[in-house]
Amino acid sequence: DLAGPVAVDYLDATSTTESTNDAAAQMFGVKVDALVGRSVALLIPDACDGPFAGRDGNAASDPALGARREMTAHRASGEAFPIELVISEVALEERTIYSGVIRDITARVESEQRLHQHVRELEEARNALQAQAERLSVASDRDEQGERAKSEFMATMRNELRTTMNGLL
């Protein structure tokens, strides 16, 4: 599966993790308890650009809410890896929290990179074939010109020989 496991993180308005699932702990290489009470920015620094930035104080108007965004996260080991993140607002009776759905998209990104590499290789091969076809076309044109010149020469020689022979006879 190119999408990988789905981690779910529930955050408060300050981007502090209130609860999470085992998939998140596994994805980041820690225990669930190590994530709860910590800022999501420790593992996903760019995640705090959205509803937690407090640009206008109204997270509901933030275009990042509900949008699927690709960014870089960091495992507890420090290893960076690509993720897809969707943050949604969850209105509770007394407050608003945020749900972050996180997918490790390493396999998909690697597959896309291989695909782009194959496309580049195919384009290079196509360009080389086009250049070779142009060279062959030029060579074919030269060959045709040579054949025409030979035919004209032979016709001229036949005519000259016939004229010379008729004069001798």
Salt bridges, closest charged atoms under 4 A:
GLU18 OE2 - ARG95 NH1 2.63
ASP62 OD2 - ARG55 NH2 2.80
GLU70 OE2 - ARG108 NH2 2.38
GLU79 OE1 - ARG75 NE 2.97
GLU84 OE1 - ARG68 NE 3.61
GLU84 OE1 - ARG103 NE 3.95
GLU84 OE2 - ARG108 NH1 3.17
ASP104 OD2 - ARG75 NH2 3.08
GLU112 OE2 - ARG108 NE 3.67
GLU121 OE1 - HIS118 ND1 3.73
